[in-house]
Amino acid sequence: MTDHLSNHHRQTLAHLLDHQHAGNIHWREVRSLLEAVGEVEEEHNGKVRISIGDTTFKIQDPGHHEIDTQLLVDLRKALEAAGYSA
């Protein structure tokens, strides 16, 4: 299912799904991956709407920072539900 992803996207996906890897994942890398596997739409209120497969949720735009633990958990669930695995 990852054949259409670049090597960089596959590496970011692996980091997101690796439960031993708990940090140092930058939003710009995650956003790039999400744009490759789903849809990312910025809203005028500073929120970002993310759709992966049948799952859609909104987050506060983390800007240029690393993603937090809750976003990491939410992304893992959404990616796994869409059929992506480590």
Disulfide bonds with the S-S distance in Angstrom:
none
